[in-house]
């Protein structure tokens, strides 16, 4: 159920229910379980920055697509308005005023 902490110089026991570090694949006691505490801080920081960069790139891509779609909608609306302005207007019927019956 327990094994010694992987941190050198630490004699505490690491419970098997505690997670293994994602970066070094070792099990640590509750005192050293954080990556920044047991020496995987740089790897953790790099992974976090990479996730943030990927999220930012995805957000920029989605924003560009959204702007592109909005531009297409504005263009379609403007084209439709211009077509409507060029259409032939129906002739106006003139009625005779004061006509005799």
ChimeraX attribute file (.defattr): number of C-alpha atoms within 10 A of each C-alpha:
attribute: neighborCount
match mode: 1-to-1
recipient: residues
	/A:1	7
	/A:2	12
	/A:3	14
	/A:4	15
	/A:5	21
	/A:6	18
	/A:7	18
	/A:8	8
	/A:9	7
	/A:10	13
	/A:11	12
	/A:12	17
	/A:13	16
	/A:14	22
	/A:15	16
	/A:16	13
	/A:17	9
	/A:18	13
	/A:19	14
	/A:20	14
	/A:21	15
	/A:22	12
	/A:23	14
	/A:24	12
	/A:25	9
	/A:26	13
	/A:27	23
	/A:28	26
	/A:29	23
	/A:30	13
	/A:31	13
	/A:32	18
	/A:33	20
	/A:34	15
	/A:35	18
	/A:36	13
	/A:37	11
	/A:38	17
	/A:39	14
	/A:40	15
	/A:41	14
	/A:42	12
	/A:43	15
	/A:44	16
	/A:45	13
	/A:46	11
	/A:47	13
	/A:48	12
	/A:49	12
	/A:50	12
	/A:51	12
	/A:52	12
	/A:53	12
	/A:54	12
	/A:55	12
	/A:56	12
	/A:57	12
	/A:58	12
	/A:59	12
	/A:60	12
	/A:61	12
	/A:62	12
	/A:63	12
	/A:64	12
	/A:65	12
	/A:66	12
	/A:67	12
	/A:68	12
	/A:69	12
	/A:70	12
	/A:71	12
	/A:72	12
	/A:73	12
	/A:74	12
	/A:75	12
	/A:76	12
	/A:77	12
	/A:78	12
	/A:79	12
	/A:80	12
	/A:81	11
	/A:82	11
	/A:83	10
	/A:84	11
	/A:85	10
	/A:86	9
	/A:87	8
	/A:88	7
	/A:89	8
	/A:90	6
	/A:91	6
	/A:92	6
	/A:93	6
	/A:94	6
	/A:95	7
	/A:96	7
	/A:97	6
	/A:98	6
	/A:99	6
	/A:100	5
	/A:101	3
